[in-house]
């Protein structure tokens, strides 16, 4: 709560206020927020205007969250600029605005908490990142690409060889990222095709002998 009595109601009068207050509870979104008890540093100016008290100034606070790409926790600083009008109870603004749509001055005091909550909700990203260049997770194994080997990758079995790969349990060895397995698979298939061709030739030769 801020006392506005010193500002008065004469339009143009103002007062600078610096406050550091703990967050009353967790404020923010599911993946990123201000933790309960975190100091909220406010350097504000209270200015009397015809309809109420205009509050402006920067607000700085530490935030913590979970990266939407790599799912790792991170800490960061949030700076936002507050600009809110707190209407006098007898002002036209208060009289013509529905309840809850405007902040008000009550007994020469203003409650900044609702305004801070709204401002934080608008300032926080919906998809927070631990860094702008976060590489995220490997789509195949889920490892964080930031800590994976520079040549991290996975051999993908050609669907045409999938049945044969399963027969020889080749897929279990692909995690090492080697292409030798694929070459061995193709060699095995080639050998089987060669054997089949030889068998066909022998059978054809036998048939010719019987006819003679």
N, C-alpha and C positions, 0 to 999 in steps of 0.2 A: 504494500500500500504506500502511496505517495501523498504527502500533504500538499494541497494546492493553495492553502490559505495565503501563503506568502506571495503568490503570483497575483492574487486579486482578480477582478473582473474587467479591469480597464484594458481594452483591446491594445495589443502591442507589448504589454508588460510580459517579462519572461524571467525564467530562473533556470540555471544550470544545475543538474543533479547527477551525481555519480553514485551508483549503488552496485554492490556485489552481494548477490543473494543465492542461497542454495536452491537447486531445483527441488520442488516439493515432492515430486514423484518422477517416474520415467516419462519423458516427453518425446514424442516423435512417431516413427513408423515401425513396422514389424522388423525390418532389416537394419535400420539405423536410427539412433535416438540419443537423447541426452540422458545419461544415467541419473538416477535419484541421488540427490546430494551434491551434484556437480555445480561448481560456482558459475553463475551467470553474471557476467560483467557488463554493466549498462552505463553508458555515458550519454545522458539524455538532456534535452532542452524542453522545458515546459513553457508554452506561450499561450497567453490568454487571447482568444479570438471571440467574435460576437456570439458564436454558438456554443462555446465551451473552451476546453483546454486542448491545444494541439501538442502532442508529444512526438518528438523526433530525435533520432540519434542512433549511433551504432550499438549493436549488442554482440558480444563475443562469448563463445562457450565451446567447451570441448565435447566432441561427440564420439560415439563408438558404434561399430556395426559389423555386418558380415558382407563381404564382397559378393556381388551377384554373379561374378564370373568364376572365381576360384573357391568361393565359400570360406575363405580365411577371414578371421577377425582382424579388424583394423581400428586405429584411433586417428582422429583428425580434428581440426579446428573449424568451427562454423562462425562466420561473420555475416550478420544481416543488418539491415537498416530499418528501423522501426519508424513508421509514420502513421499515427492514429489520432483521431479526434475523439475526445471524451466529452460528450454533450452535457450541458447543464440540464437539470431536471425540468426547468421551465422554458427551455429553448424550443424553437420551431423544429429543429432537427429531431429532438427527442420526441416531440409531439406527433410528428408525421412519419416516424419510422417504427416499424413493427418491433416488438420485443425481441431481444437477442441479436438484432442487426446493427446495433450501435452501442458502443461503450458509453457509460455515463459517469458523471461526477456525483458522488454520494457523500453528503456532509463534508464537503471540501476535501475529499479523498478520492483517489482513483486506484483501482485494482489493476495492476499491470499483468497479472497472471494469464487471464484469458487472451489478451493481446499477444503476449509472448508465445503462448501455445499455438495460436493461429499463424503467427509469423514463422515459427519454427516448422510447422507442418508444410507451409508453402516453400520454405527454403531448402528442406532436405530432399535429396534425390530419391526418386522411386526405385531406381536401380543403382545403388551405391557401388563404388569401385574402390579397391584398395589403392589403385593407381590407374591413371589414364591408359597406360600401356600394358595393363594386366593381360596375360596370355590365356588365362582361364584354365580349363581342365582338358585332358586328352579325351576325345570322344569315344575311344576304344577301351581304355583301362581306367580312366578317371584320375590319373596322377596329375598333380599340378605341373603345368608345363614350365613354370618358372624354376622348378627344381629338377626337372627331367634332363637327361643327357641331351646335348645339342642335336644329335642325330636321332632323337626318339621317334619311333614309328612302328608300324605293325604291318606284316605281310598279310595281304588279303587273298584267300584262296579263290581261284577262278571257279565260278559255280559249276563249270563243266567237269572239274576234277573233284568236286566236293565229296561225292560218294566214295571215290577211291582214297581220298585223303582220310576219310573217317575209317576206312578199312585198315589202313596202315597206321592209324593214330598219329597222322602227321600234324594235325592241328595243335597238339599239345606242345610241339616244339617251336611253334611260330612266334611265341612271345619274345624270343631273343632277337627278333627283327632280322633273321638271316633269310636269304633267298635260296640257300642250298636245298631246303626241303622241297621247294617248288620244282627245282631242277631235277631232284631225285624222283619226284612224282612223275614228271613228264618222261624221264628216262625209263621208269618202270612201265608206264603205259606203252611207250614205244617198243620195249622188249616184248611185252605181251602181244602187241600187234604183229611183231615179226614172227613170234612163235606160231601165232594163229595162221599167218600166211604160209609158213613152212608146212604146217599140218595139212592145210588145204592142198598144197602142191603134191604132197605124198599121197593123199587120198585120190587125187586126180590121176596120178601115175599108176596107182594100183588098178583103177578102173580101166585104163587103157590096156594093161596087161591081160586082164580077164577077158576083154573083148577079143583080143588076138588069139 
